[in-house]
Amino acid sequence: MKELVEFIAKTLADAPDQIEVYAADDNVVELRLAPDDVGKIIGRRGKTAKAIRTLLSAAGGGWDVDIAGHGEDEEDEDFEDDEDDQE
């Protein structure tokens, strides 16, 4: 799953060399990228992030993705919460 998320992110990002992808034991893929690319990966009203989650769901295994820009604090508001508020 890590490779799938990395491929999608590098295809969409303006700075693909700054992308870091980590797969956690709890079936969460953590995607870190340049702050300017966060909006592109999340997409308008969260549609791109939702599409990535749909692909992970279709692939099976109960995987999810957490998207964050480099240099953001762990205590910052989670992007998933922003998506839910916009719908």
N, CA, C and O atoms as CSV, one atom per row, in Angstrom:
chain,resi,resn,atom,element,x,y,z
A,1,MET,N,N,0.820,-1.191,0.000
A,1,MET,CA,C,0.000,0.000,0.000
A,1,MET,C,C,0.868,1.261,0.000
A,1,MET,O,O,0.523,2.273,-0.610
A,2,LYS,N,N,1.991,1.173,0.694
A,2,LYS,CA,C,2.896,2.309,0.764
A,2,LYS,C,C,3.321,2.739,-0.641
A,2,LYS,O,O,3.369,3.931,-0.941
A,3,GLU,N,N,3.624,1.777,-1.487
A,3,GLU,CA,C,4.075,2.083,-2.840
A,3,GLU,C,C,2.978,2.748,-3.665
A,3,GLU,O,O,3.255,3.650,-4.456
A,4,LEU,N,N,1.739,2.311,-3.484
A,4,LEU,CA,C,0.612,2.899,-4.200
A,4,LEU,C,C,0.436,4.371,-3.813
A,4,LEU,O,O,0.302,5.234,-4.681
A,5,VAL,N,N,0.437,4.646,-2.530
A,5,VAL,CA,C,0.284,6.025,-2.055
A,5,VAL,C,C,1.450,6.884,-2.527
A,5,VAL,O,O,1.254,8.027,-2.941
A,6,GLU,N,N,2.644,6.345,-2.466
A,6,GLU,CA,C,3.823,7.095,-2.903
A,6,GLU,C,C,3.739,7.423,-4.397
A,6,GLU,O,O,4.054,8.544,-4.795
A,7,PHE,N,N,3.322,6.474,-5.221
A,7,PHE,CA,C,3.184,6.702,-6.654
A,7,PHE,C,C,2.165,7.807,-6.949
A,7,PHE,O,O,2.434,8.709,-7.743
A,8,ILE,N,N,1.014,7.734,-6.317
A,8,ILE,CA,C,-0.038,8.739,-6.533
A,8,ILE,C,C,0.452,10.114,-6.109
A,8,ILE,O,O,0.283,11.089,-6.841
A,9,ALA,N,N,1.063,10.196,-4.923
A,9,ALA,CA,C,1.531,11.487,-4.399
A,9,ALA,C,C,2.615,12.086,-5.288
A,9,ALA,O,O,2.587,13.284,-5.571
A,10,LYS,N,N,3.564,11.276,-5.730
A,10,LYS,CA,C,4.648,11.796,-6.571
A,10,LYS,C,C,4.128,12.250,-7.929
A,10,LYS,O,O,4.685,13.164,-8.536
A,11,THR,N,N,3.073,11.618,-8.401
A,11,THR,CA,C,2.475,12.020,-9.673
A,11,THR,C,C,1.786,13.372,-9.562
A,11,THR,O,O,1.827,14.161,-10.506
A,12,LEU,N,N,1.156,13.652,-8.430
A,12,LEU,CA,C,0.396,14.884,-8.248
A,12,LEU,C,C,1.225,16.059,-7.732
A,12,LEU,O,O,0.875,17.210,-7.993
A,13,ALA,N,N,2.298,15.805,-7.019
A,13,ALA,CA,C,3.043,16.856,-6.319
A,13,ALA,C,C,3.966,17.654,-7.237
A,13,ALA,O,O,4.468,17.137,-8.236
A,14,ASP,N,N,4.181,18.921,-6.883
A,14,ASP,CA,C,5.154,19.760,-7.578
A,14,ASP,C,C,6.576,19.474,-7.101
A,14,ASP,O,O,7.538,19.695,-7.836
A,15,ALA,N,N,6.705,18.981,-5.865
A,15,ALA,CA,C,8.020,18.663,-5.290
A,15,ALA,C,C,8.038,17.184,-4.882
A,15,ALA,O,O,8.020,16.870,-3.692
A,16,PRO,N,N,8.075,16.275,-5.864
A,16,PRO,CA,C,8.019,14.843,-5.534
A,16,PRO,C,C,9.230,14.349,-4.741
A,16,PRO,O,O,9.149,13.321,-4.068
A,17,ASP,N,N,10.347,15.071,-4.813
A,17,ASP,CA,C,11.534,14.660,-4.075
A,17,ASP,C,C,11.395,14.876,-2.566
A,17,ASP,O,O,12.178,14.321,-1.794
A,18,GLN,N,N,10.410,15.674,-2.132
A,18,GLN,CA,C,10.208,15.934,-0.704
A,18,GLN,C,C,9.178,14.999,-0.072
A,18,GLN,O,O,8.845,15.154,1.103
A,19,ILE,N,N,8.682,14.050,-0.822
A,19,ILE,CA,C,7.650,13.149,-0.312
A,19,ILE,C,C,8.277,12.038,0.513
A,19,ILE,O,O,9.253,11.409,0.105
A,20,GLU,N,N,7.695,11.814,1.678
A,20,GLU,CA,C,8.093,10.711,2.555
A,20,GLU,C,C,6.840,9.917,2.894
A,20,GLU,O,O,5.814,10.494,3.254
A,21,VAL,N,N,6.920,8.596,2.780
A,21,VAL,CA,C,5.780,7.736,3.058
A,21,VAL,C,C,6.199,6.694,4.072
A,21,VAL,O,O,7.220,6.028,3.904
A,22,TYR,N,N,5.408,6.552,5.126
A,22,TYR,CA,C,5.677,5.570,6.170
A,22,TYR,C,C,4.434,4.707,6.370
A,22,TYR,O,O,3.319,5.224,6.432
A,23,ALA,N,N,4.623,3.412,6.470
A,23,ALA,CA,C,3.508,2.510,6.755
A,23,ALA,C,C,3.598,2.091,8.217
A,23,ALA,O,O,4.610,1.536,8.644
A,24,ALA,N,N,2.550,2.352,8.983
A,24,ALA,CA,C,2.512,2.022,10.410
A,24,ALA,C,C,1.900,0.640,10.621
A,24,ALA,O,O,1.260,0.085,9.728
A,25,ASP,N,N,2.106,0.104,11.806
A,25,ASP,CA,C,1.576,-1.218,12.147
A,25,ASP,C,C,0.058,-1.225,12.235
A,25,ASP,O,O,-0.560,-2.282,12.114
A,26,ASP,N,N,-0.554,-0.063,12.444
A,26,ASP,CA,C,-2.008,0.007,12.600
A,26,ASP,C,C,-2.730,0.271,11.273
A,26,ASP,O,O,-3.823,0.837,11.261
A,27,ASN,N,N,-2.115,-0.139,10.159
A,27,ASN,CA,C,-2.692,-0.009,8.814
A,27,ASN,C,C,-2.971,1.436,8.411
A,27,ASN,O,O,-3.973,1.729,7.759
A,28,VAL,N,N,-2.079,2.326,8.804
A,28,VAL,CA,C,-2.174,3.725,8.399
A,28,VAL,C,C,-0.903,4.076,7.632
A,28,VAL,O,O,0.207,3.837,8.109
A,29,VAL,N,N,-1.075,4.641,6.448
A,29,VAL,CA,C,0.054,5.115,5.657
A,29,VAL,C,C,0.175,6.606,5.932
A,29,VAL,O,O,-0.757,7.368,5.675
A,30,GLU,N,N,1.319,7.019,6.451
A,30,GLU,CA,C,1.554,8.432,6.744
A,30,GLU,C,C,2.284,9.053,5.566
A,30,GLU,O,O,3.358,8.596,5.175
A,31,LEU,N,N,1.697,10.086,5.012
A,31,LEU,CA,C,2.239,10.772,3.852
A,31,LEU,C,C,2.668,12.170,4.262
A,31,LEU,O,O,1.840,12.981,4.677
A,32,ARG,N,N,3.960,12.454,4.148
A,32,ARG,CA,C,4.499,13.778,4.463
A,32,ARG,C,C,5.034,14.372,3.167
A,32,ARG,O,O,5.731,13.704,2.404
A,33,LEU,N,N,4.699,15.636,2.930
A,33,LEU,CA,C,5.121,16.284,1.703
A,33,LEU,C,C,5.295,17.767,1.933
A,33,LEU,O,O,5.013,18.273,3.020
A,34,ALA,N,N,5.761,18.465,0.909
A,34,ALA,CA,C,5.983,19.902,1.009
A,34,ALA,C,C,4.662,20.597,1.332
A,34,ALA,O,O,3.621,20.213,0.800
A,35,PRO,N,N,4.687,21.611,2.192
A,35,PRO,CA,C,3.451,22.314,2.567
A,35,PRO,C,C,2.648,22.831,1.368
A,35,PRO,O,O,1.418,22.855,1.412
A,36,ASP,N,N,3.329,23.241,0.312
A,36,ASP,CA,C,2.625,23.739,-0.872
A,36,ASP,C,C,1.882,22.642,-1.623
A,36,ASP,O,O,0.960,22.933,-2.384
A,37,ASP,N,N,2.270,21.391,-1.422
A,37,ASP,CA,C,1.637,20.269,-2.115
A,37,ASP,C,C,0.484,19.647,-1.337
A,37,ASP,O,O,-0.261,18.835,-1.885
A,38,VAL,N,N,0.329,20.011,-0.080
A,38,VAL,CA,C,-0.724,19.415,0.750
A,38,VAL,C,C,-2.099,19.635,0.122
A,38,VAL,O,O,-2.913,18.713,0.061
A,39,GLY,N,N,-2.350,20.839,-0.335
A,39,GLY,CA,C,-3.634,21.142,-0.955
A,39,GLY,C,C,-3.904,20.325,-2.206
A,39,GLY,O,O,-5.042,19.933,-2.465
A,40,LYS,N,N,-2.866,20.069,-2.976
A,40,LYS,CA,C,-3.037,19.263,-4.188
A,40,LYS,C,C,-3.403,17.823,-3.854
A,40,LYS,O,O,-4.238,17.219,-4.526
A,41,ILE,N,N,-2.783,17.279,-2.824
A,41,ILE,CA,C,-3.047,15.892,-2.456
A,41,ILE,C,C,-4.420,15.768,-1.799
A,41,ILE,O,O,-5.121,14.780,-2.018
A,42,ILE,N,N,-4.806,16.749,-1.006
A,42,ILE,CA,C,-6.127,16.702,-0.381
A,42,ILE,C,C,-7.209,16.987,-1.426
A,42,ILE,O,O,-8.253,16.334,-1.428
A,43,GLY,N,N,-6.970,17.947,-2.303
A,43,GLY,CA,C,-7.922,18.258,-3.354
A,43,GLY,C,C,-9.036,19.155,-2.872
A,43,GLY,O,O,-9.206,19.385,-1.675
A,44,ARG,N,N,-9.785,19.651,-3.822
A,44,ARG,CA,C,-10.906,20.531,-3.499
A,44,ARG,C,C,-11.967,19.738,-2.750
A,44,ARG,O,O,-12.442,18.703,-3.216
A,45,ARG,N,N,-12.327,20.256,-1.569
A,45,ARG,CA,C,-13.301,19.615,-0.683
A,45,ARG,C,C,-12.885,18.197,-0.299
A,45,ARG,O,O,-13.729,17.375,0.060
A,46,GLY,N,N,-11.575,17.909,-0.377
A,46,GLY,CA,C,-11.073,16.610,0.071
A,46,GLY,C,C,-11.301,15.472,-0.901
A,46,GLY,O,O,-11.161,14.304,-0.537
A,47,LYS,N,N,-11.650,15.800,-2.131
A,47,LYS,CA,C,-11.997,14.749,-3.086
A,47,LYS,C,C,-10.814,13.872,-3.481
A,47,LYS,O,O,-10.985,12.665,-3.651
A,48,THR,N,N,-9.631,14.436,-3.631
A,48,THR,CA,C,-8.470,13.626,-4.001
A,48,THR,C,C,-8.084,12.697,-2.856
A,48,THR,O,O,-7.802,11.520,-3.080
A,49,ALA,N,N,-8.071,13.217,-1.636
A,49,ALA,CA,C,-7.758,12.374,-0.470
A,49,ALA,C,C,-8.781,11.252,-0.332
A,49,ALA,O,O,-8.427,10.117,-0.014
A,50,LYS,N,N,-10.035,11.570,-0.568
A,50,LYS,CA,C,-11.090,10.556,-0.494
A,50,LYS,C,C,-10.887,9.490,-1.566
A,50,LYS,O,O,-11.105,8.306,-1.309
A,51,ALA,N,N,-10.471,9.898,-2.768
A,51,ALA,CA,C,-10.207,8.944,-3.841
A,51,ALA,C,C,-9.040,8.025,-3.480
A,51,ALA,O,O,-9.079,6.829,-3.767
A,52,ILE,N,N,-8.005,8.580,-2.855
A,52,ILE,CA,C,-6.875,7.752,-2.418
A,52,ILE,C,C,-7.345,6.741,-1.378
A,52,ILE,O,O,-6.967,5.570,-1.433
A,53,ARG,N,N,-8.164,7.188,-0.437
A,53,ARG,CA,C,-8.704,6.273,0.579
A,53,ARG,C,C,-9.578,5.186,-0.054
A,53,ARG,O,O,-9.566,4.040,0.395
A,54,THR,N,N,-10.330,5.543,-1.087
A,54,THR,CA,C,-11.166,4.566,-1.783
A,54,THR,C,C,-10.302,3.505,-2.454
A,54,THR,O,O,-10.627,2.319,-2.401
A,55,LEU,N,N,-9.208,3.920,-3.083
A,55,LEU,CA,C,-8.290,2.961,-3.700
A,55,LEU,C,C,-7.692,2.024,-2.659
A,55,LEU,O,O,-7.583,0.821,-2.895
A,56,LEU,N,N,-7.303,2.567,-1.510
A,56,LEU,CA,C,-6.752,1.731,-0.446
A,56,LEU,C,C,-7.804,0.757,0.070
A,56,LEU,O,O,-7.496,-0.398,0.362
A,57,SER,N,N,-9.021,1.216,0.180
A,57,SER,CA,C,-10.108,0.362,0.646
A,57,SER,C,C,-10.378,-0.766,-0.347
A,57,SER,O,O,-10.593,-1.912,0.048
A,58,ALA,N,N,-10.364,-0.437,-1.631
A,58,ALA,CA,C,-10.608,-1.444,-2.664
A,58,ALA,C,C,-9.491,-2.481,-2.708
A,58,ALA,O,O,-9.724,-3.639,-3.053
A,59,ALA,N,N,-8.284,-2.062,-2.360
A,59,ALA,CA,C,-7.154,-2.987,-2.355
A,59,ALA,C,C,-7.218,-3.950,-1.169
A,59,ALA,O,O,-6.551,-4.985,-1.171
A,60,GLY,N,N,-8.009,-3.612,-0.170
A,60,GLY,CA,C,-8.198,-4.491,0.985
A,60,GLY,C,C,-7.219,-4.226,2.110
A,60,GLY,O,O,-6.268,-3.457,1.970
A,61,GLY,N,N,-7.474,-4.873,3.214
A,61,GLY,CA,C,-6.571,-4.760,4.349
A,61,GLY,C,C,-6.907,-3.660,5.334
A,61,GLY,O,O,-6.241,-3.542,6.363
A,62,GLY,N,N,-7.923,-2.848,5.054
A,62,GLY,CA,C,-8.335,-1.813,5.994
A,62,GLY,C,C,-7.342,-0.681,6.159
A,62,GLY,O,O,-7.230,-0.131,7.254
A,63,TRP,N,N,-6.618,-0.313,5.117
A,63,TRP,CA,C,-5.623,0.750,5.190
A,63,TRP,C,C,-6.271,2.124,5.117
A,63,TRP,O,O,-7.337,2.290,4.525
A,64,ASP,N,N,-5.612,3.111,5.730
A,64,ASP,CA,C,-6.029,4.501,5.678
A,64,ASP,C,C,-4.786,5.347,5.438
A,64,ASP,O,O,-3.666,4.861,5.597
A,65,VAL,N,N,-4.971,6.605,5.059
A,65,VAL,CA,C,-3.841,7.492,4.807
A,65,VAL,C,C,-3.985,8.746,5.658
A,65,VAL,O,O,-5.082,9.281,5.815
A,66,ASP,N,N,-2.859,9.209,6.210
A,66,ASP,CA,C,-2.779,10.436,6.993
A,66,ASP,C,C,-1.867,11.384,6.223
A,66,ASP,O,O,-0.710,11.052,5.962
A,67,ILE,N,N,-2.370,12.553,5.859
A,67,ILE,CA,C,-1.642,13.492,5.011
A,67,ILE,C,C,-1.219,14.702,5.832
A,67,ILE,O,O,-2.035,15.301,6.532
A,68,ALA,N,N,0.066,15.062,5.745
A,68,ALA,CA,C,0.573,16.223,6.472
A,68,ALA,C,C,1.751,16.827,5.722
A,68,ALA,O,O,2.466,16.131,5.001
A,69,GLY,N,N,1.943,18.125,5.897
A,69,GLY,CA,C,3.081,18.808,5.304
A,69,GLY,C,C,4.295,18.716,6.214
A,69,GLY,O,O,4.149,18.550,7.425
A,70,HIS,N,N,5.482,18.821,5.651
A,70,HIS,CA,C,6.716,18.831,6.441
A,70,HIS,C,C,6.717,20.033,7.362
A,70,HIS,O,O,6.312,21.128,6.971
A,71,GLY,N,N,7.177,19.824,8.592
A,71,GLY,CA,C,7.317,20.915,9.528
A,71,GLY,C,C,6.065,21.237,10.309
A,71,GLY,O,O,6.075,22.149,11.137
A,72,GLU,N,N,4.989,20.515,10.069
A,72,GLU,CA,C,3.780,20.760,10.839
A,72,GLU,C,C,3.864,20.017,12.160
A,72,GLU,O,O,4.382,18.902,12.222
A,73,ASP,N,N,3.358,20.631,13.205
A,73,ASP,CA,C,3.369,19.999,14.520
A,73,ASP,C,C,2.361,18.872,14.562
A,73,ASP,O,O,1.342,18.913,13.873
A,74,GLU,N,N,2.649,17.861,15.377
A,74,GLU,CA,C,1.741,16.739,15.549
A,74,GLU,C,C,0.420,17.176,16.166
A,74,GLU,O,O,-0.599,16.509,15.987
A,75,GLU,N,N,0.429,18.302,16.896
A,75,GLU,CA,C,-0.771,18.761,17.573
A,75,GLU,C,C,-1.650,19.630,16.682
A,75,GLU,O,O,-2.727,20.051,17.105
A,76,ASP,N,N,-1.200,19.911,15.430
A,76,ASP,CA,C,-2.026,20.692,14.515
A,76,ASP,C,C,-3.307,19.953,14.208
A,76,ASP,O,O,-3.392,18.735,14.367
A,77,GLU,N,N,-4.299,20.695,13.767
A,77,GLU,CA,C,-5.595,20.094,13.432
A,77,GLU,C,C,-5.412,19.074,12.319
A,77,GLU,O,O,-4.686,19.321,11.356
A,78,ASP,N,N,-6.063,17.945,12.451
A,78,ASP,CA,C,-5.940,16.854,11.496
A,78,ASP,C,C,-6.705,17.179,10.222
A,78,ASP,O,O,-7.808,17.723,10.287
A,79,PHE,N,N,-6.136,16.856,9.067
A,79,PHE,CA,C,-6.766,17.146,7.787
A,79,PHE,C,C,-8.044,16.354,7.586
A,79,PHE,O,O,-8.948,16.821,6.894
A,80,GLU,N,N,-8.144,15.182,8.166
A,80,GLU,CA,C,-9.362,14.390,8.029
A,80,GLU,C,C,-10.542,15.135,8.641
A,80,GLU,O,O,-11.653,15.071,8.114
A,81,ASP,N,N,-10.315,15.843,9.751
A,81,ASP,CA,C,-11.375,16.621,10.369
A,81,ASP,C,C,-11.815,17.746,9.443
A,81,ASP,O,O,-13.005,18.053,9.370
A,82,ASP,N,N,-10.868,18.369,8.732
A,82,ASP,CA,C,-11.201,19.433,7.804
A,82,ASP,C,C,-12.085,18.917,6.682
A,82,ASP,O,O,-13.021,19.604,6.275
A,83,GLU,N,N,-11.811,17.732,6.179
A,83,GLU,CA,C,-12.613,17.154,5.111
A,83,GLU,C,C,-14.059,16.980,5.546
A,83,GLU,O,O,-14.979,17.340,4.812
A,84,ASP,N,N,-14.261,16.436,6.723
A,84,ASP,CA,C,-15.592,16.173,7.204
A,84,ASP,C,C,-16.385,17.456,7.394
A,84,ASP,O,O,-17.595,17.478,7.170
A,85,ASP,N,N,-15.712,18.527,7.805
A,85,ASP,CA,C,-16.376,19.805,8.034
A,85,ASP,C,C,-16.838,20.451,6.724
A,85,ASP,O,O,-17.817,21.197,6.711
A,86,GLN,N,N,-16.143,20.168,5.635
A,86,GLN,CA,C,-16.428,20.815,4.360
A,86,GLN,C,C,-17.554,20.129,3.594
A,86,GLN,O,O,-18.122,20.738,2.688
A,87,GLU,N,N,-17.889,18.914,3.914
A,87,GLU,CA,C,-18.899,18.189,3.137
A,87,GLU,C,C,-20.279,18.518,3.516
A,87,GLU,O,O,-21.223,17.977,2.939
